[in-house]
Amino acid sequence: MSVTRDRINTFFRYKDLLRELVVRDVKLKYRRSFLGYVWSILNPLLIMLVMTLVFSQMFQRGIENFPVYLLTGQALFDFMNNATHMSMYSVLDNGALIKKIYVPKYIFTLSKVTSSLIDLIFSMGALILVMLITRAPFSPYILLFPLVVIPLYIFVCGLGFFLSAANVFFRDIQYIYNAITVAWMYVTPMFYPIELLPDWLRKLVEYCNPMFYYIQFFRDLVLYRHFTTPRIFIGCWVMAFIMLSIGLGVFKKTQDNFILYI
C-alpha cells in the first residue's frame, strides 16, 4: 500500500509538468497552421469523404449509414494509431532532459497519449456534423461515449508504455510497428462489414482484436442506438488492463537502463 501511495503522490507532484507537456504537444501540432484546431475536424472529414467515395458502393448494402459507420471506426483507430506512434518516440525525444534531472519517465509517454485524446475529442465534432448531414438519429446512448474512451485510453497507455520502452533498446521496432498497424487496420472492420470475413478470421477478429471491441461498443451507442453486449463491454476493460499490465511491467523493468541507450 505504501508503494502505491508513493507512486500516486509522485504522479500528483508532476501533474503540472504533464499538463504543460500536453499543452506543448497540442500547440506544436497546429503551429503555423492557418486553420489550427479546425483540422481536428476537417482531417477526419476529408478522409471519410474519400473512403466513402471509394468503398460505399461496395459495402453500402450491408451497412446502415456508411459515413457514420466509417467515421466511428476511423476516429477510434486513428487515435490509437497516432497516440502509439507518438508514444514510441516519447522517451528518446526527451533523452536530454532525462539525463539532466529526475522526472518520472512515464510522464512523457502519458503526455503523448493524452494530447492525442484531445484530438479525438475534437474529432467528435466531425462525427456530429456527419450525423446531422446524413440525418442519422441521435439517442441518449451517445452520452455514454466516455465508457468507450476510458478503457481505450487505458489500453493505448499500456501499448504506448510498451512501445516507448522497446524502442529505446530495439530501434527496429518502429519499422515493425508500422507494418503491424497497417495489417491491424485491414483486419479491423472499419470500412467493411465483419460478415465479409471468412468464419475463422471473423472469430479471430471478434475475440482477439482489441480495436474491434472498442469500435463495436462505440457503434452500438452511436449508430445502432443501444448499449453493447456484456461480452463487448467486459472485453473492453479486460483488454485495457491486460495491455496496461504488460506495458507498465515492461516499462518499469527497463526504465533504469534507459539512460544507457538514449
C-alpha positions in Angstrom: 0.0 0.0 0.0 2.8 2.4 0.8 4.5 1.8 -2.6 1.2 2.5 -4.3 0.7 5.6 -2.2 4.1 6.9 -3.1 3.5 6.4 -6.8 0.2 8.3 -6.6 1.9 11.1 -4.7 4.7 11.2 -7.3 2.1 11.5 -10.1 0.3 14.4 -8.5 3.6 16.1 -7.8 4.4 16.1 -11.5 0.8 16.7 -12.7 1.7 20.3 -13.7 4.6 19.0 -15.9 2.2 16.6 -17.5 -0.3 19.4 -18.3 2.5 21.6 -19.8 3.7 18.7 -22.0 0.2 18.0 -23.3 -0.3 21.7 -24.0 3.0 21.9 -25.8 2.2 18.9 -27.9 -1.2 20.3 -28.9 0.3 23.7 -29.8 3.2 22.3 -31.7 0.9 20.1 -33.8 -1.0 23.2 -35.1 1.8 25.7 -35.0 1.8 28.0 -38.1 -1.4 26.3 -39.4 -3.9 28.8 -40.7 -6.9 26.7 -39.6 -5.3 25.4 -36.4 -7.6 23.2 -34.3 -10.2 23.1 -37.1 -8.0 20.5 -38.7 -9.0 18.1 -35.9 -12.5 18.2 -37.5 -11.5 18.7 -41.2 -8.9 15.9 -41.3 -11.3 13.0 -40.4 -14.0 14.6 -42.6 -11.7 14.6 -45.6 -10.5 11.1 -45.1 -14.1 9.9 -44.5 -15.2 11.6 -47.7 -12.5 9.9 -49.8 -13.1 6.5 -48.3 -16.9 6.9 -48.6 -16.5 7.6 -52.3 -14.2 4.5 -52.7 -15.9 2.0 -50.5 -19.6 3.0 -50.2 -20.7 1.4 -53.4 -19.0 -1.9 -52.4 -20.5 -2.2 -48.9 -23.5 0.1 -48.7 -26.0 -2.8 -49.0 -24.7 -4.4 -45.8 -24.1 -1.2 -43.8 -26.5 1.3 -42.3 -25.4 4.9 -42.9 -21.9 4.2 -44.3 -20.4 7.6 -43.5 -21.2 7.3 -39.8 -20.2 3.6 -39.8 -16.8 4.6 -41.3 -16.2 7.6 -39.0 -17.0 5.8 -35.8 -14.3 3.2 -36.6 -11.8 5.7 -38.2 -11.9 8.1 -35.2 -11.0 5.4 -32.6 -8.4 3.6 -34.7 -6.7 6.9 -35.7 -6.5 7.8 -32.0 -4.9 4.5 -31.2 -2.6 4.7 -34.2 -1.4 8.3 -33.7 -1.1 8.0 -29.9 1.0 4.9 -30.0 3.3 6.1 -32.8 3.9 9.3 -30.9 4.5 7.4 -27.7 7.1 5.2 -29.3 9.5 8.2 -29.5 8.4 9.8 -26.2 11.4 8.6 -24.2 14.0 9.0 -26.9 12.9 12.5 -27.8 13.3 13.6 -24.2 16.6 11.9 -23.6 18.4 15.1 -22.9 16.0 16.1 -20.2 16.0 12.6 -18.6 19.8 12.7 -18.4 19.9 16.1 -16.6 17.1 15.9 -14.0 14.9 13.3 -12.3 11.5 13.2 -13.9 9.2 10.1 -13.9 9.8 8.8 -17.4 6.3 7.6 -17.9 5.1 11.2 -17.9 6.5 11.7 -21.4 4.6 8.7 -22.8 1.4 9.7 -20.9 1.5 13.2 -22.3 1.6 11.9 -25.9 -1.4 9.7 -25.3 -3.3 12.5 -23.6 -2.6 15.0 -26.3 -3.9 12.5 -28.9 -7.0 12.0 -26.7 -7.7 15.8 -27.0 -7.6 15.4 -30.8 -10.1 12.5 -30.5 -12.5 14.7 -28.5 -12.2 17.4 -31.1 -12.8 14.9 -33.9 -16.2 14.1 -32.3 -17.3 17.4 -33.8 -16.8 15.8 -37.3 -18.9 12.8 -36.3 -21.7 15.0 -35.0 -21.6 17.1 -38.2 -21.8 13.9 -40.4 -24.7 12.6 -38.4 -26.5 15.9 -38.9 -25.8 15.9 -42.7 -26.8 12.3 -43.1 -29.8 12.7 -40.8 -28.7 9.9 -38.5 -31.0 9.7 -35.4 -29.4 10.8 -32.2 -30.1 8.8 -29.0 -29.2 9.3 -25.3 -26.8 6.4 -25.6 -24.3 8.7 -27.4 -23.8 10.4 -24.0 -22.2 7.1 -22.8 -19.2 7.8 -25.1 -16.8 8.1 -22.0 -17.5 4.4 -21.3 -15.7 3.7 -24.6 -13.0 6.3 -24.3 -11.8 5.5 -20.8 -10.9 1.8 -21.4 -9.5 2.7 -24.8 -7.3 5.4 -23.2 -6.1 2.8 -20.7 -5.3 0.3 -23.5 -3.4 2.9 -25.5 -1.4 4.0 -22.5 -0.4 0.4 -21.9 0.6 -0.1 -25.5 2.4 3.2 -25.5 4.4 2.3 -22.4 5.5 -1.0 -24.1 6.5 0.7 -27.4 8.3 3.6 -25.8 10.4 1.2 -23.7 11.0 -1.3 -26.6 12.1 1.5 -28.9 14.9 2.6 -26.6 16.6 -0.8 -26.9 15.4 -2.0 -30.3 15.1 0.8 -32.8 13.8 -1.6 -35.5 10.5 -1.7 -33.5 9.4 1.5 -35.3 9.5 -0.2 -38.7 7.9 -3.4 -37.4 5.1 -1.5 -35.7 4.4 0.5 -38.9 3.8 -2.8 -40.7 1.7 -4.1 -37.8 -0.6 -1.1 -37.7 -1.3 -1.4 -41.5 -2.2 -5.0 -41.1 -4.2 -4.2 -38.0 -6.2 -1.6 -39.8 -7.2 -4.0 -42.5 -8.3 -6.8 -40.1 -10.4 -4.2 -38.2 -13.9 -3.8 -39.7 -13.7 0.0 -40.2 -15.0 0.3 -43.8 -16.4 -3.2 -44.4 -18.9 -5.4 -42.5 -17.3 -8.1 -40.5 -19.6 -10.6 -42.1 -17.5 -10.5 -45.2 -14.6 -12.2 -43.4 -14.1 -15.9 -43.5 -15.5 -17.6 -40.4 -12.1 -18.5 -39.0 -10.8 -14.9 -39.4 -14.1 -13.4 -38.2 -13.9 -15.3 -34.9 -10.2 -14.3 -34.6 -11.1 -10.6 -35.0 -14.2 -10.8 -32.8 -12.3 -12.3 -29.9 -8.6 -11.3 -30.3 -8.6 -7.8 -31.9 -8.8 -5.2 -29.2 -9.9 -2.4 -31.5 -12.9 -4.5 -32.6 -14.2 -4.3 -29.0 -13.9 -0.5 -28.8 -15.2 0.2 -32.2 -18.2 -2.1 -31.8 -19.1 -0.6 -28.5 -18.9 2.9 -30.0 -21.1 1.9 -33.0 -23.6 0.3 -30.7 -24.0 3.6 -28.9 -23.9 6.0 -31.8 -25.1 4.1 -34.9 -27.3 1.3 -33.5 -28.6 3.3 -30.5 -28.4 0.7 -27.8 -26.0 -0.5 -25.1 -23.5 -3.1 -26.2 -23.4 -6.7 -25.3 -21.9 -7.9 -22.0 -19.1 -9.6 -23.9 -18.1 -6.4 -25.7 -18.4 -4.3 -22.6 -16.3 -6.6 -20.4 -13.9 -7.3 -23.2 -13.1 -3.6 -23.5 -12.0 -3.4 -19.9 -10.2 -6.8 -19.9 -8.2 -5.8 -23.0 -7.4 -2.4 -21.4 -6.0 -3.8 -18.1 -4.1 -6.7 -19.8 -2.3 -4.2 -22.1 -1.7 -1.8 -19.2 -0.2 -4.5 -17.1 2.1 -5.7 -19.9 3.1 -2.1 -20.8 3.7 -0.9 -17.3 5.6 -4.1 -16.4 8.0 -3.8 -19.3 8.4 -0.1 -18.7 9.1 -0.4 -15.0 11.5 -3.3 -15.5 13.6 -1.5 -18.1 13.4 2.2 -17.3 16.5 2.3 -15.1 18.6 1.3 -18.2 17.1 4.0 -20.5 19.9 6.4 -19.7 22.4 4.0 -21.1 20.8 3.9 -24.6 19.2 7.3 -25.2 
